[in-house]
């Protein structure tokens, strides 16, 4: 039994020695007489390349802290109104892809300002190149001068119109503009494009997502990202 345990422990240590990435949840909780905060974000460790690891962690933590500073400032600005309610800020995350070279994170945040009709929700997407130590923008994954926007817009509009009946919303929010596709995630099945609340449909429909398979994008995708 002790010999078997030694082998298991040895294998675990070898895996770590080769830089197996690991995620730990970090949580910020605060409460006052005017607001409640609960923000969860990922902390990356276990990589051989400490530079990419450290720069990713710095990016994520800095992003969350900036959100909280803005939230507190907004609460302070509304302090003159005694609404008898508390404002709140919540954030949680999902790691959608993780390797030694790339991490893709989806962060859902919800903000309620006391007195508002309903919370404001937003999905933040981060695709981080751990080799170069920088966040990828949607243009970075496609070949230069390729009409990737036209290809992606055509596919996404076709998928969205199968589930949405809001006339005009899809054509505008999923039209051939790069900004419409700024929220994306590189996942094993393809590239997920996220459309925020009010982008392609009224509030009640919530955010929408379309997964564009890699085989659809292959003619315009950089080889490094096909297949991921």
Secondary structure as UniProt FT lines:
FT   HELIX           2..17
FT   TURN            18..19
FT   STRAND          22..31
FT   STRAND          35..45
FT   HELIX           50..77
FT   TURN            78..80
FT   STRAND          87..98
FT   STRAND          102..112
FT   TURN            114..115
FT   STRAND          120..129
FT   TURN            130..133
FT   STRAND          134..135
FT   HELIX           138..141
FT   TURN            144..145
FT   HELIX           148..160
FT   TURN            161..163
FT   TURN            167..168
FT   HELIX           169..173
FT   HELIX           178..181
FT   STRAND          184..187
FT   TURN            188..189
FT   STRAND          190..195
FT   TURN            197..199
FT   HELIX           203..205
FT   STRAND          208..213
FT   HELIX           214..217
FT   TURN            218..220
FT   HELIX           223..225
//
